[in-house]
Amino acid sequence: MLGYKFTTEESAQAAVAQCDTHYGYPKQDCVTQHWCSYEFSNLDNFYYISHDESIELVLGLPEEFVVTQPEGLDISEGL
């Protein structure tokens, strides 16, 4: 996966806040409250934000990393 890894929830929240500030979120006339969101990988014990070009403008170049999926989980289902 291409994105941004964080060791603490606070650092992931801070990255979301940076993106929100840059893009002017939250907006009063919008249902969307954040420009991006973070996830937690229980099996890998880290937080992450998936890459998007708009986030790269704020957070810099992304890194490649692996998010371990639980056995038996096929993330391609429903695509």
Secondary structure, DSSP 8 states (H G I E B T S, - for coil): -EEEEESSHHHHHHHHHHHHHHHT-S-TT-S---S---EEETTTTEEEEE--HHHHHHH-S-EE------TT--TTTT-
